[in-house]
C-alpha cells in the first residue's frame, strides 16, 4: 500500500474514532430536532414553532431576549413566544435555536488552551463579520452567513480537549493564516478542526451548506455554483477574525488571503475593512449575551 494511501486511511480511522467518542457527549437537544422537523414540513406554521420552543424554557428565554433586543427596536415589550416567533421569522428562529443548541452541547467540554466564554465571544464576532462582508458583497441572504461564521470553529473545541499539546504547537502558526494553522494540525494530529467540524455537522444533519462550508473553507474554488462564493466570503471573515485575535494589521490579513478567494467573493479587499466597522462590539456583546446567558445569569 502506498505511503500516502496509508496516511489517508489512518487519518480517516482517527476521524471516525474521534467523532464516535465525541458524539457520546455532544448531541443536539430534542427541541432543536423537533423544530427542524417543523421547518421541513410543508404545513408548518409559526404557531407550531412557538409551541416547540415553549417546551425548552432556556431556549424560549433566548428567543424573547433576541426579539426584545436593539436589533429589532420594538418599543412594546415582546412577552410571548408566539409574537417573538412571528417577529423573528422561521429562519432566524432556526438559526438561533441551532446556535444556542451547539453552545449548550459544548458547555461541559473543558480545555486548557482557551476559556469557553472567550471562544464563543470570538465566534460571535466572526459570525457578524461574515454577515457584514456578505452584505458588502451584495449577497441575497447575508443573514445566513452569521451562523456559519459563529459555528465554523467548533472542531477546535474538541481538538483542544483531546490534543492540547499538538494544538498549542499549531496555534503558534496562527499569525501565518488559516491554511498554515490547519496544515500544522494535519501534520501533528492527522486531522484538522475544519474536517472535524464538517463531519460533526454531517452527523448532526445540519444543512449541507454548513458541511460544505467547513469542509472546503480553505479551498472554496473546489465547490461549484453560488455556494463557492458563500464559502469564499466565510473564508475572508475567518481570516479577518483570526487576524484580529493575533493583533495583525488589516493589510497583513489581506495578503494572507489568496487571489482566487477574493475573485470568488466578488468584492474588493477594502470591503473587509468596512465590515470590521459594521460588526461593532455592541452588536457582539448583545448577541453573546443572548446565546450564553441562562435565566439572566452569565455562565
C-alpha positions in Angstrom: 0.0 0.0 0.0 1.5 3.4 -1.0 2.5 5.6 2.0 0.1 8.4 1.1 -2.9 6.0 0.9 -1.9 4.5 4.3 -1.8 8.0 5.8 -5.2 8.9 4.4 -6.7 5.6 5.8 -5.1 6.3 9.2 -6.5 9.8 9.2 -10.0 8.6 8.3 -9.9 6.0 11.1 -8.7 8.6 13.6 -11.5 11.0 12.5 -14.1 8.3 12.9 -12.8 7.4 16.3 -12.8 11.0 17.4 -16.3 11.5 16.1 -17.6 8.4 17.8 -16.1 9.4 21.1 -17.3 12.9 20.9 -20.9 12.0 20.0 -21.3 10.3 23.3 -21.2 13.7 25.0 -22.1 16.1 22.1 -25.7 15.9 20.9 -28.3 18.4 19.9 -31.3 18.6 22.1 -34.6 17.1 21.1 -36.3 20.5 20.9 -34.0 21.6 18.1 -34.6 18.3 16.2 -38.3 18.8 16.5 -38.1 22.4 15.4 -36.2 21.3 12.3 -38.9 18.8 11.5 -41.5 21.5 11.7 -39.4 23.7 9.3 -39.1 20.8 6.9 -42.9 20.3 6.9 -44.9 21.9 4.1 -47.8 22.6 6.6 -45.6 24.2 9.3 -46.8 27.4 11.0 -45.2 29.9 13.3 -47.6 28.7 16.0 -46.1 25.2 15.6 -42.6 26.5 16.0 -43.6 28.6 19.1 -45.2 25.6 20.7 -42.0 23.6 20.4 -39.8 26.5 21.6 -42.1 26.7 24.7 -41.0 23.2 25.7 -37.5 24.5 26.4 -37.5 27.4 28.9 -33.9 28.3 28.3 -34.3 28.4 24.6 -37.6 30.3 24.9 -35.8 32.9 27.0 -33.1 33.4 24.4 -35.8 33.9 21.7 -37.5 36.5 23.8 -34.2 38.3 24.5 -33.5 38.4 20.8 -37.0 39.7 19.9 -36.6 42.4 22.6 -33.0 43.3 21.7 -31.9 46.5 20.0 -31.6 44.6 16.7 -35.3 44.9 16.2 -36.1 48.1 18.0 -39.7 47.4 19.0 -41.0 49.9 21.6 -43.6 47.5 23.1 -42.3 44.6 25.2 -42.4 41.3 23.3 -43.7 39.0 26.0 -44.9 35.8 24.3 -43.1 33.2 22.3 -45.7 33.3 19.5 -45.2 37.0 18.9 -41.4 36.7 19.2 -41.5 33.9 16.6 -43.6 36.0 14.2 -41.2 38.9 14.6 -38.1 36.9 14.0 -39.4 34.6 11.3 -38.8 30.8 10.9 -35.3 31.0 9.5 -34.0 33.2 12.3 -35.7 31.1 14.9 -34.0 28.1 13.4 -30.6 29.8 13.4 -30.9 31.0 17.0 -32.0 27.5 18.1 -29.1 25.9 16.3 -26.6 28.3 17.7 -27.9 28.0 21.3 -28.1 24.2 21.0 -24.5 23.9 19.8 -23.3 26.3 22.6 -25.2 24.2 25.1 -23.7 20.9 23.7 -20.2 22.2 24.2 -20.7 23.8 27.5 -19.2 21.0 29.5 -16.2 20.4 27.3 -13.1 21.8 29.1 -9.7 22.5 27.7 -6.5 24.3 28.8 -6.0 26.4 25.7 -8.9 28.7 25.6 -11.6 29.9 28.0 -15.0 28.8 26.7 -16.5 32.3 27.1 -13.7 33.8 25.1 -14.1 31.2 22.4 -17.8 32.0 22.0 -17.3 35.7 22.1 -14.8 35.4 19.2 -17.1 33.1 17.4 -20.0 35.6 17.6 -17.6 38.3 16.3 -16.7 36.1 13.3 -20.4 35.5 12.7 -21.1 39.2 12.5 -18.0 39.7 10.2 -19.3 37.0 7.9 -22.7 38.7 7.7 -21.2 42.2 7.2 -18.9 41.0 4.5 -21.8 39.2 2.7 -23.8 42.4 2.9 -20.8 44.3 1.4 -20.7 41.7 -1.4 -24.3 42.3 -2.2 -25.3 38.7 -1.4 -29.1 38.0 -1.3 -29.3 36.4 2.2 -26.4 37.8 4.2 -28.0 36.7 7.5 -27.5 33.1 6.6 -23.7 33.6 6.9 -23.9 34.6 10.6 -24.5 31.1 12.0 -21.8 29.5 9.7 -19.3 32.1 11.0 -20.4 31.5 14.5 -20.0 27.7 14.3 -17.1 27.4 12.0 -14.6 26.8 14.8 -16.4 24.2 16.8 -14.0 21.5 15.8 -11.3 23.2 17.7 -13.1 22.8 21.0 -12.8 19.0 20.6 -9.2 19.1 19.4 -8.3 21.5 22.2 -9.7 19.0 24.7 -8.2 15.8 23.1 -4.9 17.1 21.7 -3.8 20.2 23.8 -0.1 19.8 23.2 -0.4 19.5 19.4 -3.0 22.3 19.2 -0.7 24.6 21.2 2.0 23.9 18.6 -0.3 24.6 15.7 -1.6 27.8 17.4 1.9 29.2 17.1 1.3 29.4 13.3 -1.9 31.5 13.6 -0.1 34.6 12.5 0.6 32.9 9.2 -3.1 32.5 8.5 -5.7 29.8 8.5 -4.1 27.5 6.0 -0.8 27.4 7.9 -2.6 26.5 11.2 -4.7 23.8 9.7 -1.7 22.3 7.9 0.1 22.0 11.2 -2.8 20.3 12.7 -2.8 17.8 9.9 0.9 17.2 10.4 0.7 16.9 14.2 -2.7 15.2 14.7 -3.6 13.7 11.4 -6.8 15.7 11.0 -7.7 19.3 11.3 -10.5 21.2 13.0 -12.4 22.0 9.8 -12.5 18.4 8.8 -14.0 17.5 12.2 -16.5 20.4 12.1 -17.7 19.2 8.7 -18.1 15.6 9.9 -19.9 16.7 13.1 -22.2 18.9 11.0 -22.9 15.9 8.7 -23.7 13.6 11.6 -25.9 16.2 13.2 -27.7 16.5 9.9 -27.2 20.2 9.6 -27.8 21.9 6.3 -25.4 20.8 3.5 -24.2 24.4 3.2 -22.7 24.0 6.7 -21.0 20.7 5.9 -19.6 22.0 2.6 -18.6 25.4 4.0 -16.5 23.8 6.7 -15.1 21.0 4.5 -14.0 23.4 1.8 -13.2 26.5 3.8 -9.6 26.7 2.7 -10.4 25.8 -0.9 -13.8 27.3 -1.9 -12.8 27.1 -5.6 -13.4 23.3 -5.3 -17.1 23.9 -5.0 -19.4 24.6 -7.9 -22.2 27.2 -8.1 -23.1 30.0 -5.7 -22.0 28.1 -2.6 -18.4 28.7 -3.7 -18.9 32.5 -3.3 -20.5 32.0 0.2 -17.6 29.9 1.3 -15.1 32.5 0.0 -16.9 35.1 2.0 -16.8 32.9 5.1 -13.1 32.3 4.5 -12.4 36.0 4.4 -14.4 36.5 7.6 -12.5 33.8 9.4 -9.1 35.2 8.3 -10.1 38.7 9.5 -11.4 37.3 12.8 -8.2 35.3 13.3 -6.1 38.3 12.4 -7.8 40.5 15.0 -7.1 37.9 17.6 -3.5 37.8 16.6 -3.2 41.6 16.5 -2.3 41.6 12.9 -2.6 44.7 10.6 -5.5 44.6 8.2 -3.0 44.8 5.3 -1.3 41.7 6.6 -4.5 39.8 6.7 -5.5 40.8 3.2 -2.1 39.5 2.0 -2.8 36.1 3.6 -6.0 35.6 1.5 -5.3 34.1 -1.9 -6.3 36.0 -5.0 -8.8 33.3 -6.2 -10.8 33.7 -3.0 -11.1 37.4 -3.5 -12.3 36.8 -7.1 -14.8 34.2 -5.9 -16.2 36.5 -3.2 -16.6 39.3 -5.9 -15.7 42.1 -3.6 -12.6 44.3 -3.3 -10.3 43.8 -0.3 -11.4 47.1 1.3 -14.9 45.7 2.0 -13.3 43.5 4.7 -12.1 46.6 6.5 -15.5 48.2 6.2 -17.0 45.0 7.7 -14.8 45.5 10.8 -16.6 48.8 11.4 -20.0 47.3 10.7 -19.6 44.5 13.2 -19.5 46.7 16.3 -18.6 45.4 19.7 -22.1 46.5 20.9 -23.6 44.0 18.5 -21.2 41.3 19.5 -21.9 41.9 23.2 -25.6 41.7 22.7 -25.6 38.5 20.7 -23.1 36.9 23.0 -25.4 37.5 26.0 -28.4 36.2 24.1 -26.5 33.0 23.3 -24.8 32.4 26.6 -27.0 33.7 29.4 -29.1 31.3 31.4 -32.0 32.6 33.3 -30.4 36.1 33.4 -27.0 34.9 34.7 -23.7 34.7 32.9 -22.4 31.2 32.6 
